[in-house]
Structures are given as structure tokens and as C-alpha cells.
Amino acid sequence: MRSASVIKRPIAQLLLTVLLFCGVVTNAQQNSPSSRYGWGSLVPSTPIATRGMGGIGVGYVDYDARYDFKYQYPHSQTVNFLNPASYAKLKITSFDLGLDFESQVLSEKGQTDKYKATYANISYVQLGIPLSRKKNFAMVLGLKPVSNVSYQIQSFAREANPETGNSIDSTLTFYQGTGGSYQFFAGLGKSFGKFSFGINTGYFFGTKDFSTRKEFINDTVTYYKGNNETKINFGGIFFQPGIQFSTRLSPTMRLVLGATAQFKTDYSAHKDVIRDTYVYDANGGLIPRDTVYKELNVPGTVTFPGSYSGGFTLEKVDKWLVGFDYTTSGWDDFRIFGQKDSVASNWKIKFGGQVVPDAFGTNFWGRVAYRAGFNYGPNYFKFNNKQSMQYAVTLGFGLPVRPNRFSNQYSTINLGLEFGRNGDNNTALKENLFRLSVGFTLSDLWFVKRKYD
């Protein structure tokens, strides 16, 4: 007897894990000065299964053609949201959850002190459902962060009279920002022969709260402290089409070419502008004293740039896979309420692959997918009107979980290790980052009638 069952308890357990994990994320102590620009530091935008391969994904599809139209599948399937055209090849319902654990070391040129932090984030939650296995038609629902705004900077300075140039007093300035952006998306994918087409669409939204607070350091004269704060939120519909072309070069060799696009879009936005003075309470909190200027709920637009990607994967079934991606983004077009920011257009290359020693062997370590890769390109933000370079080297592992003997449920744990660097010894700031990514893929055959031998 072989039956199909719906994942119930594992999903409930994972949702509980997500809720508990949110408490960890809330207390995270990330501090990245680069997130002050644009709409923050960009979050990795690839499934964890490919993150160990340098972050490729435009030409990647997790699919085994030998199991077409059958009510069984030999392993879990990764949902590749980077290119929605890959959805067309989903043959088994898959629930994906990705988690990131990061360690950051930030250093300033000419300074010996370093800032160190460890924090955690949810990378994505998604569910892929094949609507028609025979017609290669599938749907995906998901939620993922796109960027993160989190910085706290303090600066000491000696102020001078702008007219006479004489020294006035010492000041302490605090720069602080919070927020980020997210996408709730639904995607469809459909194949026609060797071509697959797909689209992600949904709601793209975000917030950014940034302030500059200044106070005089004086033992004899009491000054009010000044706060210059702006809060912005935006939201709107986005579209991301994708295409893949898959062909067999031999009975065991497959080439997949892919391309995706996300077009320049204006999103509706509102902002609050606050200029006031404040004092501290007994617990260190801020108490507003006098409002100098305030404008609330001012309408406007936030313009996000277009981004275009192309890539390929070359795979020998059950043995190895290599891939390459190229992405370009027009950040010169980015605007917040019509104003430019210290950002610039950029590009990135990604290269990586994986090896599986013995895909259907009895030894567990022979069935593991071993992955490696790298990516390289300029940052999209500028310090002192200069773009710094960023790079990362990656390792990864796909660990298959032994399925229940009388079940159509398959699970895989994907691990990604990434060491990256933003800037170098010649830039004003240098950021070293170590990221551990953990992905859980739970796959099951849904909507299949039970069969009895």
C-alpha cells in the first residue's frame, strides 16, 4: 500500500519555530552604516539551496525529468523564486523556510576599534503547489525581505561660528535608522515544450525611519537637544517576469538558459517630517519639548530601479551542476520624493556548482550535495562619492532526510556558508560578514487519490 498524505504536523511545528524565531530577530543588534543609503542593505535574494553556489538561480531549476506524470517523486523540490519560470517544473508540493544567522565586523579607516555584532533574520517563507503535473503548471505563494535599514552612529565634533570661524562648543551627534522592505508574492509558471514562462507579482512595501539628533556638551550652559527626523512608508504592486529554455545535450546532460526582469516602478508613499527639541527622561528615553516644524502624511512617490538578470546551468544528472549569473541594476534612477540619494547603478557576477558523489547510494554522505561558489561586483551605495567593491565566497550542503517508508513526504536541509567583504583597506569603511543560512524544504504529494495494491 502506498498513500499520499498532507503535511500537517511538520508545517505546524515550523510555523511555531518561525514565531519563536521572530523574537530572536526582534532583539537583533545589526548595525550597518551602509543601510543609511537607498532603502537599506539588500538581503540575499536566492533560495538557500543555491546560495552555497555563489547565489546563482536565473538558470536553475530543481527537476528530474525521469519522474514525469508519476504519483511519486524521489526527493524534495526546491522552489526557486529568483526565476518564476522554474515553477513550471514543480511536481511535488514544497514548503520552504529559510533562516540567516550573521556575524558582522565593521572597521573604519585609520581606527583600531571595531564594531562586532551577531544577529538573525528570516530569509523567506514560501509554498509551491503544482496545479497540473501533466501540463507543467504550478503556483507559488511567499513572503521575503528585500532590504534592511539598521544603523546607529555617533560623532563628536567641535562646532565653529559660521561668520567668525571662532570655536563655539563641542557637540555629540547621533545618526539612527530603522526599517526595511518586503515582498508578499504569488507566482505562476507554465511550460510549452522546451520553454518555461513565469511571473511573480504581489505587494512590495517598506518603511524607513531615520533621524539626526544633536546635543551640545557644556558643563555651565544648558541647551535643548535637537531632533531632525523623517519617517517614510511606501507600497504598491510589483511584477517580475522570467523565462527559461531547457534542452538536453545528451541523455544525461542538460543545459538551462534563463532571464528575469524587474522594471523601474514608482510606488505610492507618505512621509512624516518632524523637527523638534527634546530632553531625556530618567530611563534614557526621549521627551519632546518644543516642535519647531511638523508635517504629517505628506504624499509622494518612491522610485525603485529596474533590474535585469541572465544566466545558465549545465547539469549532468545525479552527478554535478555548474552555473553562472549576471545581474545589472539601474540604481541611478532611485528617488525618494523626487530626491536622489548617494547610490549608483551596479552589476554582479555569480558562479558556482555542486557535486553529488552517489545520488542513490546507501551511504548518507554519498547522497549529500556539496556546493561552492563566489560572487563579485560594486555596491549600489557610495561613500564620499565612490563605490566600493563587494565579494563573497560560499560553501553549501544539501542534506537529504530519510523519508518515511510508506509516505510520499521528502525533506531536505540546505546549509549555506558565506564569507563576504564590503570595501577594502583603502575605503572609509570596511565590513566583513559571515553568514550561516539554513533552509528547510518539506515536500509532499497533495491531491492524489490513495492507491491500494
C-alpha positions in Angstrom: 0.0 0.0 0.0 1.2 3.5 -0.8 -0.7 6.6 0.1 -0.3 10.3 -0.3 -0.8 12.5 2.8 -0.8 16.2 3.6 2.0 17.7 5.7 0.2 18.9 8.8 2.3 18.4 11.9 5.7 19.4 10.3 4.2 22.7 9.0 2.6 23.5 12.3 5.9 22.9 14.0 7.8 25.1 11.5 5.2 27.9 11.9 5.8 27.7 15.7 9.5 27.8 15.1 9.0 31.0 12.9 7.1 32.7 15.7 9.7 31.9 18.3 12.4 32.9 15.8 10.7 36.3 15.3 11.5 37.0 19.0 15.2 36.4 18.3 15.1 38.7 15.2 13.4 41.5 17.2 16.4 41.6 19.5 19.0 41.5 16.8 21.8 44.1 17.0 22.6 44.7 13.4 24.4 48.0 12.7 25.3 48.6 9.1 26.1 52.3 8.2 25.6 51.4 4.5 21.9 50.8 5.2 21.6 54.6 5.6 21.5 54.8 1.8 18.9 53.9 -0.7 16.4 51.6 1.1 19.0 49.8 3.2 21.3 46.8 2.8 20.0 44.3 0.3 19.1 40.9 1.7 20.3 37.8 -0.3 17.6 37.1 -2.9 18.2 33.5 -3.7 17.0 30.2 -2.2 19.4 28.7 0.3 19.9 25.6 -2.0 21.7 27.8 -4.5 23.2 30.3 -2.0 26.1 27.9 -1.4 26.8 28.0 -5.2 27.5 31.8 -5.2 23.8 32.7 -5.3 23.1 31.6 -8.8 19.5 30.9 -9.8 18.4 32.5 -13.0 19.1 29.3 -15.0 18.5 26.9 -12.1 15.5 24.5 -11.9 15.3 21.6 -9.4 13.6 19.0 -11.6 14.2 15.3 -12.6 12.5 14.5 -15.9 12.6 10.8 -15.3 9.7 11.1 -12.9 7.2 12.8 -15.2 3.5 12.1 -14.7 4.0 9.6 -11.8 2.5 9.7 -8.4 5.9 9.6 -6.7 9.0 11.7 -6.7 12.4 10.6 -5.4 13.3 13.7 -3.4 12.1 17.2 -2.3 12.0 20.0 -4.8 13.5 23.5 -4.1 11.2 26.4 -5.0 13.4 28.9 -7.0 11.7 32.3 -6.5 14.6 34.0 -8.2 13.2 33.0 -11.6 9.4 32.2 -11.6 9.7 30.3 -14.9 11.2 27.4 -12.8 7.8 27.0 -11.1 6.5 25.2 -14.2 8.6 22.1 -13.3 7.2 21.7 -9.8 5.9 18.1 -9.5 5.5 17.9 -5.7 4.1 20.4 -3.2 7.0 22.1 -1.3 7.1 24.2 1.8 10.3 26.2 2.1 11.6 28.2 5.1 15.0 30.0 5.1 16.8 31.4 8.2 20.0 33.5 8.3 22.5 33.8 11.2 25.0 36.6 10.6 28.2 37.9 12.2 29.5 41.3 11.3 32.8 43.1 11.9 32.9 46.8 10.9 36.1 48.8 10.9 36.9 52.4 10.0 40.0 53.5 8.1 42.6 54.8 10.5 40.9 53.4 13.6 41.8 50.4 15.6 38.4 49.9 17.3 36.0 47.5 15.5 32.3 47.0 15.9 31.2 43.4 16.2 27.6 42.1 16.1 25.7 38.8 15.7 22.1 38.7 14.6 19.5 36.6 12.9 16.9 37.1 10.2 14.1 35.2 8.4 15.2 34.8 4.8 11.9 33.7 3.2 8.8 31.6 3.7 7.1 30.1 0.6 4.8 27.3 -0.6 4.9 25.8 -4.1 1.9 23.8 -5.4 1.8 22.0 -8.8 -1.7 22.9 -10.3 -1.3 20.4 -13.2 1.7 18.0 -13.3 0.9 16.8 -16.8 0.5 20.3 -18.2 3.6 21.7 -16.3 1.6 24.4 -14.5 2.3 25.5 -10.9 1.7 28.2 -8.3 3.9 29.7 -5.5 3.0 31.9 -2.5 5.7 33.5 -0.4 6.9 36.3 1.8 10.5 37.6 1.8 12.5 40.6 3.0 14.2 42.7 0.3 16.3 45.1 2.3 17.1 46.1 5.9 17.6 49.5 7.5 19.5 49.3 10.8 22.3 51.7 11.9 23.4 53.7 14.9 26.3 56.1 14.6 27.6 58.8 17.0 30.0 61.5 16.1 31.9 64.1 18.3 32.8 67.5 16.8 33.9 71.0 17.7 31.4 73.5 16.3 32.5 76.9 14.9 30.7 80.2 14.3 30.0 80.3 10.6 30.6 84.1 10.5 33.7 84.4 12.6 35.2 80.9 12.5 35.7 81.0 16.2 35.1 77.8 18.2 31.7 77.6 19.9 31.3 74.3 21.7 31.6 70.6 21.4 28.7 68.6 20.1 27.6 65.0 20.1 25.5 63.8 17.0 23.5 60.6 16.8 22.6 59.2 13.4 20.0 56.4 13.7 17.8 54.5 11.2 15.4 51.6 11.2 13.1 49.9 8.7 13.3 47.8 5.6 11.3 46.5 2.7 9.4 43.3 1.9 7.6 41.4 -0.8 4.5 39.3 -0.4 4.2 37.5 -3.7 2.2 35.0 -5.7 3.8 33.4 -8.8 2.7 31.2 -11.7 4.8 29.1 -14.1 3.9 27.2 -17.3 6.0 25.2 -19.8 5.5 24.9 -23.5 7.9 22.4 -24.9 11.5 23.4 -24.0 10.4 26.9 -22.9 9.1 27.8 -19.5 7.5 31.2 -18.6 6.6 32.6 -15.2 5.7 35.7 -13.3 5.9 36.9 -9.7 3.5 39.6 -8.7 2.3 40.9 -5.3 2.7 43.7 -2.9 6.0 45.4 -2.3 6.1 47.6 0.8 8.5 49.1 3.3 9.3 51.7 5.9 12.3 53.9 6.7 12.7 56.0 9.9 15.9 58.0 10.0 16.9 60.8 12.4 19.8 63.0 13.3 19.9 64.2 16.9 22.4 66.8 18.1 23.3 68.0 21.6 25.9 70.4 23.0 28.4 69.2 25.5 28.6 72.0 28.1 29.0 72.0 31.9 27.8 75.6 32.5 25.1 76.3 29.9 22.1 74.1 29.3 21.0 73.7 25.7 17.9 71.9 24.4 18.8 69.0 22.2 17.6 69.0 18.6 16.0 66.2 16.6 15.7 66.1 12.8 13.5 63.0 11.9 11.8 61.7 8.8 9.5 58.7 8.6 8.6 57.3 5.1 6.5 54.3 4.1 5.6 53.1 0.6 3.7 50.3 -1.0 2.4 49.0 -4.4 2.2 46.2 -6.9 5.3 44.8 -8.5 5.9 42.4 -11.4 8.8 40.1 -12.1 8.6 38.0 -15.3 11.0 35.2 -16.1 11.8 32.8 -18.9 13.9 29.5 -19.1 14.9 27.4 -22.0 15.9 23.8 -21.3 17.5 21.3 -23.7 19.3 18.0 -23.4 22.8 17.9 -24.9 22.9 14.1 -24.2 20.8 11.6 -22.4 22.4 12.6 -19.1 23.4 16.3 -19.8 21.0 19.2 -19.5 21.5 22.9 -20.3 19.1 25.5 -18.9 19.2 29.2 -20.0 17.3 31.8 -18.1 16.5 35.5 -17.8 14.4 37.7 -15.5 13.5 41.3 -15.2 12.0 43.7 -12.6 11.1 47.0 -14.2 11.5 50.6 -12.9 8.4 51.4 -10.8 7.0 54.3 -8.9 5.3 53.4 -5.6 2.9 55.5 -3.6 4.5 56.8 -0.4 3.8 59.0 2.6 6.2 60.7 4.9 6.2 62.5 8.3 8.7 65.3 8.8 9.5 66.3 12.4 11.8 68.9 13.7 11.7 69.4 17.5 13.7 69.7 20.7 13.9 67.0 23.4 15.2 66.0 26.8 16.0 62.6 28.3 13.8 61.0 31.0 15.1 59.0 33.9 15.4 55.9 31.8 17.2 57.5 28.9 14.1 57.9 26.7 13.3 61.0 24.7 10.7 63.5 25.8 9.7 66.1 23.1 9.8 69.7 24.4 9.1 72.1 21.5 8.0 71.4 18.0 9.8 73.6 15.5 8.3 72.1 12.4 6.0 69.2 11.6 4.3 67.8 8.5 2.4 64.6 8.7 1.3 62.1 6.0 2.8 64.1 3.1 2.0 62.2 -0.2 4.7 61.4 -2.8 6.4 58.5 -4.6 9.4 56.3 -4.1 11.0 55.1 -7.4 12.8 51.8 -7.4 15.1 50.9 -10.3 14.9 48.2 -12.9 17.0 45.1 -12.6 17.8 42.5 -15.3 19.5 39.1 -15.0 20.7 36.4 -17.2 22.3 33.0 -16.5 22.7 29.3 -17.2 23.2 26.0 -15.6 24.8 22.9 -17.1 24.0 19.7 -15.3 25.0 16.0 -15.5 22.1 14.2 -14.0 22.8 12.8 -10.5 26.5 13.9 -10.7 27.2 17.6 -10.9 26.0 21.1 -11.8 27.7 24.4 -12.7 26.1 27.7 -13.3 26.7 31.4 -13.9 24.5 34.6 -13.4 25.0 38.2 -14.4 22.8 41.0 -12.9 22.6 44.7 -13.6 20.5 47.3 -11.6 19.9 50.9 -12.5 20.2 52.5 -9.1 20.9 55.9 -10.7 17.1 56.0 -11.2 16.3 55.6 -7.5 14.3 58.5 -6.0 12.7 59.3 -2.6 10.1 62.0 -3.1 11.9 63.1 -6.2 15.3 63.4 -4.4 18.4 61.5 -5.5 20.4 59.6 -2.9 24.0 58.5 -2.6 23.5 55.4 -4.8 24.7 54.3 -8.2 24.0 51.7 -10.8 25.8 48.4 -10.3 26.3 44.9 -11.5 27.2 41.5 -10.0 28.5 38.2 -11.4 27.9 34.8 -9.7 29.5 31.5 -10.3 29.1 28.1 -8.6 28.2 24.5 -8.7 27.6 21.3 -6.8 28.7 17.6 -6.8 26.8 14.6 -5.6 29.1 11.6 -5.2 26.4 8.8 -5.2 22.9 10.2 -5.6 21.1 6.9 -4.9 23.7 5.0 -2.9 23.4 3.6 0.6 26.0 5.8 2.2 24.4 9.1 3.5 27.5 11.3 2.8 27.5 10.0 -0.8 23.9 11.4 -1.3 24.8 14.8 0.1 25.1 17.7 -2.4 28.5 19.5 -1.9 28.4 23.1 -3.2 30.8 26.0 -3.7 30.9 29.3 -5.5 31.6 33.1 -5.4 30.1 36.4 -6.4 31.6 39.8 -7.1 30.6 43.4 -8.0 30.3 47.0 -6.9 28.0 48.1 -4.1 25.0 50.1 -5.0 25.7 52.9 -2.5 28.6 55.4 -2.4 30.9 56.7 0.4 32.5 60.0 -0.4 31.1 59.8 -3.9 32.9 56.4 -4.6 31.5 52.9 -5.0 33.4 50.2 -3.1 33.6 46.6 -4.3 32.0 43.6 -2.6 32.7 39.9 -2.9 31.8 36.7 -1.2 33.0 33.1 -1.3 30.4 30.4 -0.5 30.1 26.8 0.6 26.9 24.7 0.9 25.5 21.3 1.6 22.2 19.6 0.7 21.4 17.1 3.4 18.6 14.6 2.4 16.4 13.4 5.2 15.4 9.8 5.0 11.7 9.6 4.0 9.0 7.6 5.7 8.9 4.2 4.0 5.1 4.4 3.4 4.8 8.1 2.6 5.3 10.5 -0.2 6.9 13.0 2.0 10.5 14.1 1.4 12.6 16.6 3.2 16.0 18.3 2.7 18.0 20.5 4.9 20.1 23.0 3.0 23.1 24.8 4.6 24.9 27.7 3.2 28.2 29.3 4.5 29.2 32.7 3.2 32.2 34.9 3.9 31.8 38.4 2.4 33.5 41.8 2.4 32.3 45.2 1.5 35.1 47.7 0.8 38.8 47.3 1.5 41.7 48.9 3.5 41.5 52.0 1.2 37.8 52.7 1.8 36.4 54.8 4.6 34.5 51.8 6.0 35.2 48.0 5.7 32.6 45.4 6.6 33.4 41.7 7.0 30.4 39.4 7.1 30.0 35.7 7.9 26.5 34.3 7.1 25.2 30.9 8.0 22.0 30.1 6.1 19.7 27.2 7.0 16.9 26.1 4.7 14.2 23.5 5.4 12.3 22.0 2.4 9.4 19.8 3.2 7.8 18.2 0.1 4.7 16.1 -0.2 2.3 14.9 -2.9 -1.0 16.6 -2.4 -4.4 16.0 -4.0 -3.6 12.4 -5.1 -6.1 9.6 -4.7 -5.0 6.8 -2.4 -4.0 3.6 -4.1 -4.0 0.1 -2.7 -2.0 -2.9 -4.0 
